[in-house]
Amino acid sequence: MEADEAPPPPPPPLWKQNKSAAAIESSSGPLAAAAARLSARSRAIPLARDFHFYNNFPSFKSPVGAAATKAESSLGILGESPLLPKQQETPFPQEDLDEAYDWLVARNDDLLEMFGSSADEFKARREKEEAEGRKDAPQEISGDGFQVVYGKKKKKMGMGEEEIGRGQTFGASGSVKMATMDKAAASGTKAKVPFHIPSIARPQDLYRIVVDNTSKPFAHAFLERSDDGCRAIHPLEKLPMEQLFDRRVPESEPLKPPALDDTPFTFVEDRKTLEVLATKLKSATEFAVDLEHNHYRSFQGLTCLMQISTRTEDFIVDTLKLRKYLGENLREVFQDPTKKKVMHGAGRDIIWLQRDFGIYVCNLFDTGQASRILQMDRNSLEHLLHHFCGVVANKEYQSADWRLRPLPDEMTKYAREDTHYLLYIYDLMRLRLVNESSDENDLLLEVCKRSNEICLQLYEKELLTDSSYLYIHGLKENELSARQLAVLSGLYQWRDSVARAEDESTGYILPNKALLEIAKQMPLTSGRLKRTVKSKNPFLERHLGHVITIIRNAIENSVAFESIAEQLKKGRLEELLVADAKNSTEDTEMIPAVNADNIESNFVLSDGSALVPTVITNVVTASSGNVTSGASLGNLQLGNITPETKSLVTLSGPTGLADTEVLTNSSQQQVAKAKVQVSKRPTAFGALLGKSSSGRRPNLFPGFSSEQGEWVIYQEPPL
C-alpha cells in the first residue's frame, strides 16, 4: 500500500507563498474589518427626506458632520499619496460634488493603471513558469488555500452581461463585455460600468481627428481680436445684460415633460441629420445641452457626445464621428443671444465646446448656479432630477467609456436624462428665483451674471515650461540631487513631447512613479533602464537609445540644477520642522477665549478652507502651503511674531474681511479676537451628507514651540 501512494506535491514557490500570505493577511486585517463595519452601519443611515429630517437634530447632525469632515480629510490625503501616479497636481475639490466625483474617477483610473502594470508583470512571470514545463501540471490547491491554475481558463459571462462583437465596436480587436442593467437577468446585482475598454480603437485614428498639441497658446480662431491684437474677444462681451435678462415668467404652472419613452428621440451620426437638428434649433427659443467627455488615451481629452433637448424632442450627437462638422452647423445657434441655453455645471462643458468645435455660448442659464443661489440641499443634477422630477438617475454611468459604439440602451437613457428634464427644471427654478427676489436682492439677475461669467472663460492649452517638472506629484517626497533633478527635467520634456506627438496622456506614455524612479536610479544602459521600469513600456522600448542619451546629457549638465535642489531640500526640511511641531502640540490644551462658549463658526478663507482655534508655539519659515514668518499664504499674511511685537493678521476674499490682532507677551499668554463675516458654502462631501456649511478642516496653522511663551488664536462668532 505504501508503495502505491503518490508522493506529496512539492510546496509552492516562495514568492507564491509570500504573496498568498500577504493577500490573506490584508483581507483579514484592520482595513477589511473596518470596511465590513462601515458597510453594515451604513444600512442604518436614513435616506432622502428622512435624512434631512434627522439632520435638523444636533445629536444626528454632529456625528454626520464629523464623518463628512473625516472623509474630506482622508480623500485629501489620498490625493497626495506618492503611490498614485498622476498627470498633474490635482487637489481634492471641496466645493462641487460633480467635480469631486470626477476627481474620484480620475484617482480610480490611476489605481487601475497601476494594477494593469502589476498584472503585466505577473503575466510575464507566469509565462516563464509555463515555458519551464509546468503548464501541463494538474490544478492543485496550494498550502495557503489558493488554487494554482496553469494556462488559460475560459470564463463564463455572468447574468446581466451581454457580449458586444467585433463589428459593434469601432476597430475592436476582440469582443467587449459590457454590463447591462437588465434587472430581470440580474436581479439585485449592480452593473459594473467600465471606465475604459482597451479594445476600442482610438477615435483619433478611426476618424482621423487631428489635434494641435504643440506647446503654443490655443488659437481662438473664430473670435475677434482686441485692437492691439493681444487677446481674443468673446462675443458675449459686446452684449448688454438687458438683452440677456428676461424677468417674465409664465402665468400657468410649468408642464412636466413626458417620459423618455413617449418623447421623440434621434441619434445624430450623419451630416444630413445634423443639418436637420440645426434647422430645428434655429426655430427654438431655448434648448438644454450637456456633454460627455473622455480624458484617457488623448493629450487634451475628447468630447464624445452632445445631448440636446428642446421642448418636444431629444437628440444625442456623435461628436466623435461628426467632430469637424459640429462647428459650422451649431456655432450660430449657440452664439445667438436670443436663444436661452440651459446647462448644469457648465464650467467644463463651455471649455470643451471651445476646444473641440470652436463654439462659444451666449445667453446661458446654469442650473447649478441657480441651485446655489436658492441654497438647495445639494447642487448636483442628480439631486435636481430627484427633487423636481422624482427621477432617480443612475450616476454610475458618469464615468463610463463614452467612446463606445454602438451606445448601449442604459448609457443612452442616462445621456438623455441629463437634458430631457432640464428645461422643466429651468422653468421651476426661474419661477422660484423671481418669487424669492426683493428690490435689494435680485436672485434671477445674480444667476444670469454668474452664468455669463462661466461663458466668458476661454480655453487655455497646457504649455510646457522650464519648471513644469517641479509640479510632478511625488517630487517633494523624493529628495533628489541636482543630477537626479536634471534627469527628471530631461525625461519630463521627452515624455511631454511624445505625448503631444502621439496624442496620448502623459501618464499613459510613462507614469509619474516610473518617471521618478528612473530619475533616482539614473540608468545608463538599456538593460538597466528596462529593469528600473519593470513593466513593459512600448514607448520606452521604441526610444531606448534616445532616453539613455537624455539621461547622460542631463548628468553632464546638472550644475544648473544645484540651486533648485538646495531650495527643494530646504523646503522639505522646513515642512518637517513644522509637522514635528504640530505633532508635539496636538495634545496641548486650548486656552479659553472671551465668550468662547459662543463660538460656532470658523474663519473661511478665500479658497473655502476653514480656520479653527489653533495653538502657535514657534515660528518656522516654510515654503508655499505653510504658515511663514514674513511670508504669505494665500491671502493670509503673518508678520514676524516675537514676544515683544504686535502683529496684524488680515484675511480677505469674497467671504468677507477679518482683522485679527495678536497680542504677545513673554510673561503671559494672550488671546486674540477676530471679527469676521462668514459666507457659508456647502462642501462636496458635506453636501453629500447633508451638511450646510464648511466643517472643521485640518489645521492650516501648524503649531510651533518657543521658550518664551505660547500664542493662541481664537475667533468670535460673526456679527
Steps between C-alpha positions, in 0.01 A plus 500: 500500500776740587670434165182595313459833679589802286773727632378822660484797264795739521441818701415812297783742420604740774374808316160337464486416870592854593250666267220265602572557867509874444166487318338303782645730763387817320149367448458404865680794662366823652418653161268218398337497843447876488351476152263225612387705801451807281290304253283358777447831675425692182178304458368666816540854360164650397455592135359793301245705692550302820867594498430872473237471774741336744771745396308775680593344834849565646534144629482377141656795319816513710633146432395523135692825468802343664482207258480739203803692622695179552408381150619827345826479695556137400440575134737794517769271643424242230547761229844587638614139529832433320364157403262657250648589161333817375519709189498819701443642846125486564387559859169362617222749401314611811221709351330308219361148534521429125863609491569288809350199320716565193802528729424160651458349153841635400661354811337164426646523149844547653456195723376287213796606290733385777307174524541449125877538529510250787283258302741518206787419731313203646407376152863507389600298805223247440601456135855438612383225736292337227796508264695298755266205450245549775207592278381139488496468877156423645313762695590482862411664824804668650573484869381852557152436367545646149423293193798490263380510138729469198398606155184688407159426636189604312275725699125489468315827479293572804133578507415840363801521267490518126785450258560769243664352193778634285274674256323687775800689632695723270823327416479252786756222488280273707168478675405734782305404808265777599286471809134573452234613742255224415337446838321193380829338398692615802263562783662688781843517335662835435629552148871558463569784262848494343676834509729388216460228239847420357363330187340822375709658226606856563253743340795715389615213279158379387359841404833669420455761770793741481571702815754776550691383808800727447616697801355824369205702633163383370390707200137605533471527123126577495524801733582859422818649642544814707635814334852420615458136398599375844182319595192331355165671554208276597179600315326526837715801588318711243151412626325709769356312795151632420503302177564175688280560803130414483295529817174385348366172632204297374173556682411131503688223680783349288410171338712198579640339183375157393700189585801404291310224321230748394744760365641494144871420502766525228858375507689738273790329325497636144520846344145500366347432843731761652371760255142409595587550867655841426183607318279397792720687749474818293124498555529431877514771764685285753665159515690290754857379442743258661825331396669168574879505501790254504843600631686170459726417204515861374715797597227763538189278521215436258131592504316176421131598506280809494149470641241761395135522604233738379149524641388210282802289395824346624821471295835334559779606264798275428762771537785260420362406160375853418774696674606709198139588411371604843632854494371603158151368578449596866731796565236757399218371722724468804622856453152644431415720803125467436509126580535387859745214552433301819787294643596359838851557637606644167856598595673210328242465220560860393873430473451175306268669251766762428788255481344233278247689284575872521154558654450795737186524711294814556191526724553212740294395801703267724269300728800417717548870579125541554500217755774680692314831495187323623709325768368156418611199703729378221607650171546191286282424199417167660342685793310743274357214296376329815382819671306654211414200281507196727757338269775282647800533267747214471819700552732200472506567124656840562843336485424263211712480188289722275706410193308173483289443187227400457381665819328246733140576595583584862770748400259657251238531773749659737614750235142599412405554865773762534309738269146360464371658823736799508264754337227407748745541789598836349135611501451405865826652620441820306155534659649455848777749431248767399268432794779500758671815367469843656581853392837474672576140403415397142570126500422444132738776398773348716460160329523668158816683603665183627399310188647771279826487693521128425446567128773766492776261606725397212679170451874502566723219384749341737844639409842353572733726700848460646347449845214267407681197641498658847124443521518121463308338781735315731802723435499643852500151653820412312815688598668522160851626441591752231593219261172319563301822451678557171404149386142557616478826304635339183270197523200721577561698181543178302176354635314824430623515140408135433154543657430806287622332181311175566194677646521287814474586867837547667412238760442246223840578345686469831333519844639751748612221733713341228632842397619574854651153537706543182617841624611347830678202345649691201553183291765537228433177312188374326496182709509687827235742375265210424560350844430837663161536330421130566179482294510505121466849356463522120603865485820441696575195287466715188723781631752311715809651340360851506398474867847375599654795314270740687608354835871527415471858374298600805764363738775688316307829522362468853688797647210733415269294725705526821322814624158345427592183688615710795173695504293181491708350780455812711126500439470134605699565816276790596188291437637223721569750777149639476348150496709398802392811687138431413524144631655624823208738563212269409434429867542862610193626684327800343483820706138612530438828322252769595150379419649174382173321567335701225748404231302314235676576173849498359693737282436434133790586274463606138568144386218360714717349773424560866697641788461343843636595844870424477790489740813667360823431686777582254553680170666303222564638153341262250436462133171558324211329672613557860489788745809712448684766691494816294343311207150445374261208471225580252339818630630440853813681615686460827769746598801399705346396831715556805406536866570874481309578179140544403393350167199551279337206327280593204269270309332618183287338236147466370376371834582818687778671692655413832753696698666319787742656742743258659625644828809322627673521831795310640344462842149391411293349223268739320179420319430653160149591395373508144191655352405348169201477270479144379320390187438131552515276196436126487799281432485204265477226761330727747221545248495127441441439869257788542745746657411861432836666551869446496600273783813482708803440280857396579682786672649743251733645765749238620590556864847619586691500832680789668689523824351842572131417482204382294242685295143391440275625220123490552208662329168645605177397327405712194300813575 
